[in-house]
Amino acid sequence: GAVVSQHPSWVICKSGTSVKIECRSLDFQATTMFWYRQFPKQSLMLMATSNEGSKATYEQGVEKDKFLINHASLTLSTLTVTSAHPEDSSFYICSARDFETDFLDSPLHFGNGTRLTVT
Amino acid sequence: AQSVTQLDSHVSVSEGTPVLLRCNYSSSYSPSLFWYVQHPNKGLQLLLKYTSAATLVKGINGFEAEFKKSETSFHLTKPSAHMSDAAEYFCVVSDPGNTGKLIFGQGTTLQVKP
């Protein structure tokens, strides 16, 4: 089945530094990837839709200058948390759909998430 | 706009007894609905999906869900709970716009007691 690899699985950084999270589709191509954020004991909130070769589409209330998304190829999207602060500590999950075989109402394939802790 | 509401934030059952996790949806057109499971600090695994075919959908690990349009519900059931079923469950609806993003319910924590 389709596999989405997310790296790193966890990261600890100091306040003010930037952190990059990678999301790769291993055996399929994805023109669109989705980045979600999950606080403890809460649901997943869509942050942005990453579009290959173009700008990401951010959900309302998500700071695009803080959460930089780059989707440079059909198999890789990155999320960079810039000038991280403790309130950015969260679980970030990416997901993707195989654009060759999946329809828009098909389920997404999810990565295993990245636990970010900002000290 | 599409949305889902999971009616229970926490469900506790004994091992071997039935599981019922409730979900109601709101959609302006025929929805695509999913149930995902998340174990602690893990990504999400698809349990089952409804995409306008049979209203009773069978998934993995013995789970199934029934789409009831008249009740706008998509409840998840399992005849007999196993300890390994303890996890967080999400009812999800697809927003079939030009990106097909998924919209998540609030989640239900399933506790299975021995």
Boltz contact constraints between the chains, C-beta under 6 A:
constraints:
  - contact:
      token1: [A, 32]
      token2: [B, 99]
      max_distance: 6.0
  - contact:
      token1: [A, 34]
      token2: [B, 101]
      max_distance: 6.0
  - contact:
      token1: [A, 43]
      token2: [B, 104]
      max_distance: 6.0
  - contact:
      token1: [A, 43]
      token2: [B, 106]
      max_distance: 6.0
  - contact:
      token1: [A, 43]
      token2: [B, 107]
      max_distance: 6.0
  - contact:
      token1: [A, 44]
      token2: [B, 104]
      max_distance: 6.0
  - contact:
      token1: [A, 46]
      token2: [B, 101]
      max_distance: 6.0
  - contact:
      token1: [A, 49]
      token2: [B, 99]
      max_distance: 6.0
  - contact:
      token1: [A, 93]
      token2: [B, 43]
      max_distance: 6.0
  - contact:
      token1: [A, 104]
      token2: [B, 96]
      max_distance: 6.0
  - contact:
      token1: [A, 104]
      token2: [B, 100]
      max_distance: 6.0
  - contact:
      token1: [A, 105]
      token2: [B, 32]
      max_distance: 6.0
  - contact:
      token1: [A, 105]
      token2: [B, 51]
      max_distance: 6.0
  - contact:
      token1: [A, 105]
      token2: [B, 94]
      max_distance: 6.0
  - contact:
      token1: [A, 105]
      token2: [B, 96]
      max_distance: 6.0
  - contact:
      token1: [A, 107]
      token2: [B, 34]
      max_distance: 6.0
  - contact:
      token1: [A, 107]
      token2: [B, 46]
      max_distance: 6.0
  - contact:
      token1: [A, 107]
      token2: [B, 49]
      max_distance: 6.0
  - contact:
      token1: [A, 108]
      token2: [B, 102]
      max_distance: 6.0
  - contact:
      token1: [A, 110]
      token2: [B, 43]
      max_distance: 6.0
  - contact:
      token1: [A, 110]
      token2: [B, 44]
      max_distance: 6.0
  - contact:
      token1: [A, 111]
      token2: [B, 43]
      max_distance: 6.0
  - contact:
      token1: [A, 112]
      token2: [B, 42]
      max_distance: 6.0
  - contact:
      token1: [A, 112]
      token2: [B, 43]
      max_distance: 6.0
  - contact:
      token1: [A, 113]
      token2: [B, 43]
      max_distance: 6.0
